[in-house]
Amino acid sequence: MSIELRKSDSGLYRQTIRIHQHTVFADVTKDLGGDDSAPDPHDYYDAALAACKAITVMMYAKRKQLPLDYIDIVIARDNSREAQGTYVLNVQLTLLGKLSDEQKAQLAAIADKCPIHKLMTAVQTEVNTRYS
């Protein structure tokens, strides 16, 4: 799997990103000199966690036949200590359906086992950059 990125024809920092058959864009906010025409890279990082938690919980609920109708997730980012090596994502799960408190607690625990949560918290990531 590869992701391809190329500078967009519009905007100073806007990027066009191809992932499989999908095209998405990235930019930075106006206070950083961008046009704020698309999410910034931090937004995609945070959104990956939200999407992974939601999909993992939904798959688990379906497999266990739990009465989960919807899951809403809000992630609040605190990057005030990012330069010191601490990046905080506060996750609020809203589990909708005829679920008991026990089932909600079970689903919240499953959310913390999603692959992206594990990548962000339990593995060492190596990034190897080459140029041509």
N, C-alpha and C positions, 0 to 999 in steps of 0.2 A: 504494500500500500504506500502510495506517495501522495503528497500534497504539493501542488504547484502554485507559485505566487509570482505575480508580475505587477509592476507599478501600473496603476490605472492611468488612462489618458486624461482623466479629470481629477482635479484636486492636487495639492502639493504633496500630501502623504498618503492619499487613498491607494489601497492595494486591492487587486483582484485575486481571489483565491479559488482554485479549482480543487475540489475533493470528489473523486469519482465523477459522476455526471452532474454534480452540483457546483454552482458558482455563488460565492459569498464575497463580501467586501469587508475591509477593515480600514479604519481611519483613526485619527486622534481628535481630541476636543479642540475647540477654538482657542482655549487658553494655552494649548501646547503648539499652536500654529496650524492646526488642521482645519477641516471644514465641518467636523462632527457629522459626516455624511453616512457613517456606519459605526458599528460597535468597535471599540478599541481592543487590542489583544488581551488585556486583563478581563474584559467583558466576556470574551470567548472562553477563557480559562474558567471563570466563575460559572458561566452557562453550561459548560461541559459537566460540571459537578451536579448542577440542578437536573439536567436531562438524564444523566446516568442514575441518579437517585430515583427519579420518577419512573423510569423504565424498569429498573430493578425491582422496585416495590410493586409496580403493576404486574410484572411477570410472576413474582412470588405470590401475590394475592390471587391471580388467576389459577396458578398451579395448585394452591391450597384451598381454592374455592371460597375465599374470604369475600365478604360483601363490600368491596371497595369500588365505589362508583368513579371517583376522581381523586387526584392528588394535586394540590397546588403547592408550589414551593416559592418562597421568597428568600433570596440570599442578600444579606447586607454585608458589604465589604468594608473591612477596616484595614487599610494599607498604611496607616500612620507609622508603623514600625517596620515596613518592608525593607528599608535601607539597612536595618539592623538584623534582618533575617527572619522576621516574623510577619506572616501574612495571615490575617484572620478572616475567615468566612463564617458568618453566623447564619445558620440555616433554620428557617421556620417551615415545618411541614404542616399542611392542613389536609387531613385525611377525611374524605367525604364518603359516607355510606353508613349502613346500619352496623357499625363496628363497635364491639365492646372496648372498654379501656384496655383490657389485656391484648386484644387484637391490634389496637393502635400502637401499644408499646412494642409488640412483636414486629410490626411493620417499620416503626422508627428504627429498631435495631437492625433490621434488614437494610434500610437505607444507608446505614453506615458501613455496610459490607459491599457496596457497589464498587466496581472496578476502578472508577476514577477517584473515589474517596481513598481507596487503597494506594493508588499511584501517588496521590498528593501527600499521603501521610506515612506510608510504610515502605516505600522503596527508594532506592537511590537512582536518580535518573542521570544518564550520561548523554551529553550532547556533543557530537563530533562534527565540527564545521570544517569544510574544505572549500576551496575557491578554484575557479578556472579563468 
